Amino acid sequence: MKKSRRVKSEFDFQKVFKRGKSFANRQFIVYGLLKEEQEKFRIGLSVSKKLGNAVVRNQIKRYIRQSFHELDSELKQNMDYVIIARKPAATMNFEDTKKSLEHVLKIAKFFNRTNRNKKNNHVKIERK
């Protein structure tokens, strides 16, 4: 994830916290703020020292960034996202982290419907 795609300043974080909408599951809290003038989404990460040492915190951040990288084409682009990791995130592997983030992003309706439907293009079988 390029540094230009990250929320870095305290001002930007506070703007997302105050004006954005929040959604959560057991592992993550996700704040989202629509920014019309922005072409690509940006993400900000918050991983507390309570979750572990620097190695653990950096691993959690890498997993979150990679998950967003893989979900890039499916997410709403003109937004700022701030993700706060909760305690259970410290023991999760990459696949679990991605599933958990997908879950909370689906609850928040931060996915583009058209791109999401193309990926999950299942054939419906009708019973008679």
N, C-alpha and C positions, 0 to 999 in steps of 0.2 A: 504494500500500500504506500503510495507516494506521500511524502510529508505535506504536500499541498492539499491532500485529501483528509487531513486530520484537524480536529478542533484543538487548538493549543492554548489560546489565551483565556485567562480567568473571566474576562468580559464576555467572550463567546459562550463559555460554559454557563455562566449565570443567566445569559439571555435564553439559552435552551431550557434551563431549569425553571425559569419564571414564566416563559411564554409557551413552552412546549407541552406536549401531552406525555404522560408516563404510563407504562404498562410493565407488568412484572410477572415472573414465575419464581420458583424456588431458587434458581441459580443466578438470575440476572434481572436488573431493572433497566428498561430502555426508555429514554426520553427522545422524542422526535419533534423537530421544529421545521415547518415548511418555510423555505426561502426561495421565493419566486425568481430572484435575480441570479440564482446559482444553477449552473448546468449539471454538476456532478455532486453526489452526496459527500459529506465529510463525517468522520467519526471521531469521537472523543472517548477516552477510556479512563475509568477510575477503578483502581484495584488497591484496596486498603492493605496496610502492613499487617493487619489482623489475619489476613489470608495465608501468610507465610513469608519466607525470606525472599530476597530479590530474585532468586532463580525461579521460584514458584510464581511470583507475580509476573515476571517477564514471560514465562511460559503461557500463563493465562492470556496475557495481552497478544502474544503471537497467535494463539488459537482463535481469538476473537477477530483479529485482523484478517487471518486466512479465511475464516468463515465468511466475513463480509466480502472478501475478494472473490470467493467462489459464488456468492449470491449476487454479485454486482449487477448482472443483467436483469435480475428479477426484482430488485429493490427500486422504490421511488427515488429518482435521482436528485431532485431539487430540495434536499433536506439536510439538516444537521442531525446526527444521531449521537447521543451520549449513552454509553453502556457502563453500568455499575455492576461489578461482580460481587456476588454474595458468597458466603462461606463454602457451600457445596461445590462451587466452581473450582476450588483448589484441588479436588480429587478427581476431576473429570478428564477423560482423554479427548482427543480432537473430535472424534465422531460424536461423542455425547455433547460436547460443547456446541457443535454445529446444530445438532438436533434441538437442543434447548433454545438456542438463538432463533432458529426457524420457528419454533413454537411461539415464542413471545412476539416475534415480528408478525406472525400470522394473526395473533390475537389483536395486535395493534393495527392491522390492515395496512402495513407499510410495504406490501408487495404490489407490484403492478399486476393487475388481473390478467392482462393479455399474455404477458411473458410467463406467468406462473401456470396458466392453463395449457400453454404449448408444451411445457416440460412434463406436466402430469396429464398427458392426453391419454386417458384410459377409455377403453371401449366399454360402454354400458350394455349389459345383457339383460333383456327384459324377460321376466318369467310369465308364462301363460297359465 
